[in-house]
Amino acid sequence: LDERVLDTPTVALTNAAREVLRIADMTDQMLQFVWSAFQKNDPVTIDKVKALDENVDTLYKALKAYLVRITGETMNEVEGKRHFQILNFATNIEHIGDIIDRNLLALAEKKIKGNLNFSEEGRKELDDLFQMVLDSVRLAQTVFSSGDVRLARQLVEDKTIIKKAEKQASLNHLTRLQKGVPETLATSDLHMDIIRDLRRINSLMTAIAYPILDDAGELHRSLLITP
């Protein structure tokens, strides 16, 4: 974040874009570590996530302060849009870091403390969901960097697929709950809360695609049917 180029928006925004991708990469690592903690009941991994979250918070504050200082009067329309896109993407990434740190990490600690294990079917479903959401986090970074309309559409389409997978995983979990599967009974709250948080992370990542699709004329203004 070179302060010497703050009065040259194109260069300053390029610097800010690189930095937000670095923060996104840290969030990617946080998500991998927290799922490893769920899989292995490993408390050491918990500390790694906490350390990364502190870095994410520090870098986000520095990036936000840098973006505020870029001279708005010298930005053209394209630069103004990029400025907003970077700030919005960074804010969503910071929110994801908070979801991981405050919610998923707390759930992992609860699982470790109670020495709990998911049912084999439940673990497989959560494995798949984590991988799908992790893939969406990485695709969102590519969409942010490239502004590619085709990839932005893919990101939104993937969100629909993930939503269906989450719904099916929830239904499968409730079926196992009705059958009285011991592991399912012991981890029911954990299971459902993880699905909820993964859904939120995916929604925050997918948000980068909508302005790109809107500018390309590929986004409906409303989902409501006109009478």
Disulfide bonds with the S-S distance in Angstrom:
none
